[in-house]
């Protein structure tokens, strides 16, 4: 693009300022140029950078979309767009955008750091490490990529590599917070949780902590305190971490005018409790001609609630040569959620015309095909998403012949684990950031599940997590029989499969193999869980767990 003078002179001055040490000067010049009516990709990119720093992400997004549309070969605009998309939680899009920028400018230091950070947040440690290593080669005097490599090594469980990279980073920049956190993680991995907790405590008094760093510190210190048998202090750190996360995500997720996930489950439960069962017994169409129905041997959904043992069960089943699974991708919701929306006519779901239900089935199987890396022809296909429990009406209407595997675990362990573990925050996971919110969400979903069991013509098989741990082969054998697969010893290889998973916080635990660490962990936190005991007690009793 060749702007006319005097715009060309303005852009030249901004370009020169952008190459200088003070980025703020370039941003201020770009803001002034935009006020004067200058329309140029560099101006939009720099103004967006300033808006991003102020947290005004939607405004920054619009400017960067203009910049990339007008100048598709401008790597800076693509990098800026990737950062903003990432901050908005649109991580898959952000990854593609950052990769586009790196295709244009593979040796861009900031682009490498941003791409590595994104891959790190997605749990893709190997890809993150490659980006950070390249950044370290581009700028060997920079501490940031070394610190990032230390973080990756710590998350991968390599304490020696984490400590080495962090030490080199601190030699270049002694006050670097991320490197200090990485050394604390190395201490924890080396069996020194008290030493790690002390280091983290010293960091918490610093006034220059970013929110993400404060979250990391509370999260790691909580685990160190838990390891030391100090549940009250660990719980306080989990709560402090969640408070920061709640403050960070509230502007985009705590919309007072929008129905919460728990509210949706309660609304649907109310409706089912008042709906006669008869109409559900006659499906609108069998869907026999749908593409997926023709090619899969059996279709099953693995539902329940997060932290109910669904990852262990899914990995074990997926290790069977006859079974393939889709993990944590909401194809069903993308197709049918509008039918369950607050303003939807739910009775219309019951009386859906056959052509409409067939079209939705086709859309679902197309989405599955796009999301899957493995072929599903002739195999048993399992769609695993715990909170599909709230979509059981859709499943019943669109896939009445599907099998439903319902994962159960002690409600106290489930809710505490949802509060304790660190999820990628979305509208559903936002509910877990308070203990009361997690308990009420669980109560709403279980009430919904119970209300659906009578009216919906679905075949359901409950799988209790504690039983899987105690009698793995017996419980897996019964689950396999339910979905139509013979016993196969390959299901014992679930840990190896879990090591490749990045979608759930359960995967690293499942990758350690079968263990009883998660059974009755709530007992150590019984005092802290006392406020939610009345909410969970009916489910403890209903599901047959010891109420004491």
C-alpha positions in Angstrom: 0.0 0.0 0.0 1.4 3.4 -1.0 -0.3 6.2 1.0 -0.2 9.7 -0.5 1.6 12.6 1.2 1.1 13.9 3.8 -0.2 10.6 5.0 3.0 9.0 3.8 5.1 11.3 6.0 2.8 10.5 9.0 3.2 6.8 8.5 7.0 7.2 8.1 7.2 8.9 11.5 5.1 6.2 13.1 7.2 3.5 11.5 10.4 5.1 12.9 8.8 5.5 16.4 7.7 1.8 16.3 11.3 0.8 15.8 12.4 2.8 18.8 12.6 1.7 22.4 9.5 3.5 23.7 6.5 1.7 22.2 4.2 4.2 23.8 5.4 7.0 21.5 4.4 5.0 18.4 1.0 4.2 19.9 0.4 7.8 20.8 1.3 8.9 17.2 -1.0 6.3 15.8 -3.9 7.4 18.0 -3.4 11.0 16.9 -3.3 9.9 13.2 -6.5 8.0 13.6 -8.2 11.0 15.1 -7.1 13.0 12.1 -8.8 10.4 9.8 -5.7 8.5 8.7 -6.7 5.0 7.7 -3.7 2.7 7.5 -3.0 -0.9 8.7 0.0 0.3 10.8 -2.2 2.9 12.5 -4.9 0.4 13.2 -2.4 -2.2 14.5 -0.8 0.2 16.9 -4.0 1.8 18.2 -5.3 -1.8 18.7 -2.1 -2.5 20.8 -3.0 0.4 23.0 -6.6 -0.7 23.4 -5.4 -4.2 24.2 -3.2 -2.9 27.0 -6.3 -1.1 28.4 -8.4 -4.3 28.2 -10.6 -2.9 25.5 -10.4 -6.1 23.5 -13.5 -5.9 21.3 -12.4 -2.5 20.0 -8.9 -3.8 19.3 -10.4 -6.8 17.5 -12.3 -4.7 15.1 -9.3 -2.6 14.2 -7.0 -5.6 13.7 -9.6 -7.3 11.5 -9.6 -4.2 9.3 -5.8 -4.2 9.3 -5.5 -7.9 8.2 -8.2 -7.5 5.6 -6.5 -4.4 4.0 -2.9 -5.7 4.4 -3.0 -9.5 4.4 0.8 -9.7 4.2 1.4 -7.6 7.3 2.7 -10.0 9.9 2.4 -7.4 12.7 -1.3 -7.2 12.2 -1.7 -11.0 12.3 0.3 -11.2 15.5 -1.8 -8.5 17.1 -5.0 -10.2 16.0 -3.8 -13.5 17.4 -3.0 -12.0 20.8 -6.5 -10.4 21.0 -8.3 -13.5 19.9 -6.4 -15.5 22.5 -7.3 -13.0 25.3 -10.9 -13.3 24.2 -10.8 -17.0 24.7 -11.0 -17.8 21.0 -7.9 -20.0 21.2 -8.3 -22.2 18.1 -8.7 -19.1 15.9 -5.8 -17.4 17.7 -3.5 -20.4 16.9 -4.4 -20.2 13.2 -3.9 -16.5 13.1 -0.5 -16.6 14.8 0.7 -19.4 12.5 -0.3 -17.1 9.6 1.8 -14.4 11.0 4.8 -16.7 11.5 4.5 -17.9 7.9 5.0 -14.3 6.8 7.7 -13.5 9.4 9.2 -16.7 10.9 11.9 -14.9 12.8 9.7 -12.4 14.6 10.6 -12.6 18.2 7.3 -11.4 19.7 5.4 -13.6 17.3 7.3 -16.6 18.5 6.7 -15.7 22.2 3.0 -15.1 21.6 2.6 -18.4 19.6 4.5 -20.3 22.3 2.3 -18.8 25.1 -0.8 -19.8 23.2 0.4 -23.4 22.7 1.4 -23.5 26.4 -2.1 -22.4 27.5 -3.6 -25.1 25.2 -1.4 -27.7 26.9 0.6 -28.4 23.7 4.0 -28.5 25.5 6.1 -29.7 22.6 4.8 -27.0 20.2 5.2 -24.4 22.9 8.8 -25.5 23.5 9.7 -25.2 19.8 8.4 -21.6 19.6 10.2 -20.6 22.8 13.5 -22.3 21.7 13.3 -20.4 18.4 12.7 -17.1 20.2 15.8 -17.8 22.4 17.8 -18.3 19.2 16.5 -15.1 17.7 17.3 -13.1 20.9 20.0 -14.9 22.9 20.3 -12.0 25.3 16.6 -12.2 26.3 15.5 -13.9 29.5 11.9 -14.3 28.6 12.2 -17.3 26.3 14.5 -19.1 28.8 11.9 -18.5 31.5 9.2 -19.8 29.3 11.2 -22.9 28.5 11.6 -23.4 32.2 7.8 -23.2 32.6 7.3 -25.8 29.9 9.9 -28.2 31.4 8.3 -27.9 34.8 4.8 -28.7 33.4 6.3 -31.7 31.6 7.8 -32.9 34.9 11.4 -32.3 34.0 12.7 -30.6 37.1 16.4 -30.5 36.0 15.6 -28.8 32.7 13.2 -26.4 34.4 15.7 -25.4 37.1 18.5 -25.0 34.5 16.6 -22.8 32.1 15.2 -20.7 35.0 18.6 -20.2 36.5 19.9 -18.9 33.1 17.0 -16.6 32.8 17.5 -15.2 36.3 21.2 -14.6 35.5 20.0 -12.2 32.7 17.0 -10.7 34.6 17.2 -11.4 38.4 13.7 -10.2 39.2 11.9 -12.3 36.5 8.8 -13.7 38.2 8.0 -16.5 35.8 11.5 -17.9 36.3 11.0 -17.9 40.1 7.7 -19.7 39.7 9.5 -22.3 37.5 12.1 -22.9 40.2 9.4 -23.3 42.7 7.7 -25.9 40.5 11.1 -27.7 40.2 11.3 -27.7 44.0 7.9 -29.3 44.2 8.8 -31.9 41.6 11.9 -32.8 43.5 9.9 -33.5 46.7 10.5 -30.2 48.4 7.0 -28.7 48.7 7.8 -26.7 51.8 10.7 -25.0 50.0 8.5 -24.3 47.0 5.8 -22.8 49.1 8.2 -20.5 50.9 9.5 -19.2 47.6 6.0 -18.6 46.3 5.0 -16.9 49.5 7.9 -14.4 49.0 6.7 -13.8 45.5 3.1 -13.0 46.5 4.2 -9.8 48.3 5.5 -8.3 45.1 3.5 -5.4 43.7 4.3 -6.0 40.1 2.5 -9.4 39.8 0.3 -9.7 36.7 -3.0 -11.5 37.2 -1.8 -14.6 35.4 1.2 -14.8 37.6 -0.8 -14.4 40.8 -3.1 -17.2 39.5 -0.1 -19.5 38.9 1.4 -18.8 42.3 -1.8 -19.5 44.3 -2.4 -22.6 42.2 1.1 -24.1 42.7 1.3 -23.1 46.4 -2.1 -24.7 47.0 -0.8 -28.0 45.7 2.3 -27.7 47.7 0.3 -27.1 50.9 -2.0 -30.0 50.1 1.0 -32.3 49.7 2.1 -31.2 53.2 -1.2 -32.1 54.7 -2.3 -28.4 55.3 -5.8 -28.5 53.8 -7.1 -25.3 55.4 -4.3 -23.2 53.9 -4.4 -25.0 50.6 -8.2 -24.4 50.4 -7.5 -20.6 51.0 -5.1 -20.6 48.1 -7.6 -22.4 45.8 -10.2 -19.8 46.7 -7.7 -16.9 46.2 -6.8 -18.2 42.8 -10.4 -18.6 41.8 -11.2 -15.0 43.1 -8.6 -13.6 40.7 -9.9 -15.8 37.8 -13.4 -14.7 38.5 -12.5 -11.0 38.5 -10.6 -11.5 35.2 -13.4 -13.4 33.4 -16.4 -11.7 35.0 -16.6 -8.9 32.4 -17.2 -11.4 29.6 -19.0 -14.2 31.4 -20.9 -12.8 34.4 -23.6 -11.1 32.3 -26.6 -10.4 34.5 -28.9 -10.6 31.5 -27.7 -13.9 30.3 -28.9 -17.3 31.5 -26.2 -19.1 33.4 -25.4 -22.8 32.8 -26.9 -23.8 36.2 -30.0 -21.7 35.5 -30.4 -23.5 32.1 -30.2 -27.0 33.8 -32.8 -25.9 36.4 -35.1 -24.5 33.8 -35.0 -27.7 31.8 -35.5 -29.8 34.9 -38.6 -27.8 35.7 -39.9 -28.3 32.2 -39.3 -32.1 32.3 -40.9 -32.5 35.7 -44.0 -31.0 34.2 -43.9 -32.7 30.8 -45.8 -36.0 30.3 -43.5 -38.8 29.0 -45.7 -40.0 26.2 -44.6 -37.8 23.3 -40.9 -38.7 23.6 -41.7 -42.4 22.9 -42.3 -41.7 19.2 -39.1 -40.2 17.6 -39.5 -37.8 14.7 -37.3 -40.0 12.5 -34.9 -42.9 13.0 -32.1 -41.1 11.2 -31.2 -44.4 9.5 -30.1 -42.5 6.4 -27.8 -40.1 8.1 -24.2 -40.5 7.1 -22.9 -41.3 10.5 -25.7 -43.7 11.2 -24.8 -45.7 8.1 -21.1 -45.9 8.9 -20.8 -46.3 12.7 -21.4 -49.7 14.3 -22.8 -48.0 17.5 -23.2 -44.5 18.7 -22.8 -43.6 22.4 -22.5 -40.5 24.5 -20.4 -40.4 27.7 -22.0 -37.9 30.1 -22.2 -37.1 33.8 -20.4 -34.1 35.3 -16.8 -32.8 35.0 -14.4 -34.6 37.4 -16.7 -37.7 37.6 -14.1 -40.1 36.0 -15.1 -39.5 32.4 -11.6 -39.0 31.2 -10.4 -42.3 32.7 -13.4 -44.1 31.2 -13.0 -42.5 27.8 -9.3 -43.2 27.5 -9.8 -46.8 28.5 -12.7 -47.3 26.0 -10.8 -45.5 23.3 -7.8 -47.9 23.7 -10.1 -50.7 22.4 -9.4 -51.2 18.6 -13.2 -51.2 17.8 -13.8 -47.8 19.5 -13.1 -44.3 18.6 -14.0 -41.2 20.6 -14.5 -37.5 20.3 -13.2 -35.8 23.4 -14.6 -32.5 24.7 -15.7 -31.0 21.4 -19.3 -29.7 21.5 -20.6 -30.6 18.1 -24.0 -31.5 19.5 -24.3 -28.1 21.1 -23.2 -26.3 18.0 -26.0 -28.0 16.1 -28.8 -28.0 18.6 -28.3 -25.6 21.5 -30.7 -23.0 19.9 -33.5 -25.6 20.5 -32.9 -25.4 24.3 -32.4 -21.7 24.5 -34.4 -19.6 27.0 -36.6 -18.2 24.2 -37.1 -21.5 22.5 -40.4 -23.4 22.3 -39.4 -26.6 24.1 -42.6 -28.3 23.1 -41.4 -27.8 19.5 -38.5 -30.1 20.3 -41.0 -32.9 21.1 -42.9 -32.4 17.9 -40.0 -31.6 15.6 -40.8 -32.5 12.0 -38.8 -35.4 10.5 -37.1 -33.3 7.8 -35.7 -30.9 10.5 -34.4 -33.6 12.8 -32.8 -35.4 9.8 -31.1 -32.1 8.8 -29.8 -31.6 12.3 -28.4 -35.2 12.4 -26.6 -34.6 9.1 -25.1 -31.4 10.5 -24.0 -33.3 13.6 -22.2 -36.0 11.6 -20.6 -33.5 9.4 -19.2 -31.7 12.4 -18.0 -35.0 13.9 -16.2 -35.7 10.6 -14.5 -32.4 10.7 -13.4 -32.7 14.3 -12.2 -36.3 14.2 -8.6 -37.3 13.4 -9.5 -41.0 13.1 -12.0 -42.7 10.8 -15.3 -43.8 12.4 -16.5 -46.2 9.6 -17.5 -49.6 11.1 -16.4 -48.6 14.6 -18.2 -47.7 17.8 -18.2 -44.0 18.2 -18.3 -42.3 21.6 -19.0 -38.6 22.0 -17.5 -37.7 25.3 -18.5 -34.4 26.9 -19.6 -34.6 30.6 -22.0 -31.7 30.4 -23.9 -33.2 27.5 -26.1 -34.3 30.4 -27.9 -31.0 29.9 -28.4 -32.0 26.3 -30.1 -35.3 26.9 -33.3 -34.0 25.3 -31.4 -33.3 22.1 -29.9 -36.7 22.1 -33.2 -38.4 22.7 -34.8 -36.5 19.8 -32.0 -36.8 17.3 -30.4 -40.1 18.4 -33.0 -42.2 20.2 -30.9 -45.4 19.6 -27.7 -44.0 21.1 -26.3 -45.6 24.2 -25.7 -43.3 27.3 -22.7 -44.0 29.6 -23.4 -42.0 32.7 -20.3 -41.4 34.9 -20.8 -41.2 38.7 -18.5 -40.3 41.5 -19.0 -39.3 45.1 -20.7 -35.8 44.7 -18.4 -34.3 47.4 -15.3 -35.4 45.5 -16.8 -34.1 42.2 -17.7 -30.7 43.5 -14.5 -30.1 45.5 -12.4 -31.3 42.5 -14.3 -28.9 40.2 -13.5 -26.0 42.6 -9.9 -27.2 43.1 -8.8 -27.9 39.6 -7.9 -25.2 37.1 -10.0 -25.3 34.0 -9.9 -23.3 30.8 -12.7 -20.9 31.7 -15.9 -20.7 29.6 -19.5 -20.1 30.6 -19.8 -23.6 32.2 -16.4 -23.6 34.0 -17.0 -20.1 35.3 -19.6 -21.7 37.7 -16.8 -23.6 39.4 -14.9 -20.5 40.6 -17.0 -20.5 43.9 -17.7 -23.5 46.0 -21.3 -22.7 46.3 -21.6 -22.1 42.6 -20.0 -25.5 41.8 -22.4 -27.3 44.2 -25.5 -25.6 42.9 -24.5 -26.3 39.3 -24.0 -30.0 40.2 -27.3 -30.1 41.9 -29.1 -28.5 38.9 -27.5 -30.9 36.4 -28.2 -34.0 38.5 -31.8 -32.8 39.0 -32.0 -32.4 35.2 -30.6 -35.9 34.7 -33.1 -37.5 37.1 -36.0 -35.6 35.5 -35.1 -36.8 32.1 -34.8 -40.5 32.9 -38.5 -41.1 33.0 -39.7 -39.3 29.8 -36.7 -39.9 27.5 -36.5 -43.3 25.7 -32.7 -43.7 26.2 -30.6 -46.7 27.2 -28.5 -45.6 30.2 -25.6 -47.4 31.9 -24.1 -45.9 35.0 -20.3 -46.3 35.6 -19.1 -45.6 39.1 -15.6 -44.2 39.3 -14.8 -45.8 42.6 -15.9 -49.2 41.1 -13.6 -48.7 38.1 -10.6 -48.0 40.4 -11.5 -51.1 42.6 -12.4 -53.5 39.8 -11.1 -52.1 36.5 -11.6 -55.2 34.3 -15.1 -56.0 35.7 -16.4 -52.4 35.2 -14.8 -51.9 31.8 -16.1 -55.3 30.7 -19.7 -54.2 31.6 -19.2 -50.9 29.9 -17.9 -52.5 26.7 -20.8 -55.0 26.7 -23.2 -52.1 26.9 -21.8 -50.3 23.8 -21.5 -53.6 21.9 -17.7 -54.4 22.1 -16.0 -57.6 23.3 -13.4 -57.5 26.0 -9.9 -56.5 24.7 -6.8 -56.2 27.0 -5.8 -53.1 25.1 -8.1 -51.1 27.4 -5.5 -51.4 30.0 -3.3 -49.1 28.0 -5.3 -46.0 28.8 -2.4 -44.2 30.5 -0.4 -44.0 27.3 -3.4 -42.6 25.4 -4.0 -40.0 28.2 -0.4 -38.6 27.7 -1.4 -37.3 24.3 -4.5 -35.5 25.6 -4.6 -31.7 26.2 -8.3 -31.0 26.6 -8.9 -31.8 30.2 -7.1 -31.2 33.5 -7.8 -34.9 34.3 -5.4 -36.1 31.6 -2.2 -35.8 33.5 -3.7 -37.7 36.5 -5.0 -40.5 34.2 -1.6 -40.6 32.5 -0.1 -41.8 35.8 -2.2 -45.0 35.6 -4.9 -46.5 37.8 -4.8 -45.2 41.3 -7.1 -44.4 44.2 -5.7 -40.9 44.9 -9.0 -39.3 43.9 -11.2 -41.5 46.1 -12.7 -39.8 49.2 -10.3 -36.9 48.9 -13.1 -34.7 50.2 -12.6 -36.1 53.7 -9.5 -34.0 54.2 -11.4 -30.9 53.3 -14.6 -31.8 55.2 -14.5 -28.6 57.3 -14.2 -26.4 54.3 -17.0 -28.3 52.4 -19.4 -28.0 55.4 -21.3 -25.0 53.9 -22.3 -27.0 50.8 -23.1 -30.3 52.6 -26.9 -29.6 52.6 -26.8 -29.1 48.8 -25.0 -32.4 48.1 -26.4 -34.6 50.8 -29.5 -35.7 48.8 -27.2 -36.8 45.9 -24.8 -38.6 48.3 -27.7 -40.6 49.6 -29.4 -41.1 46.2 -26.2 -42.4 44.6 -25.5 -44.8 47.5 -22.4 -43.1 49.0 -21.6 -43.2 52.7 -23.2 -40.0 54.2 -20.7 -40.0 57.1 
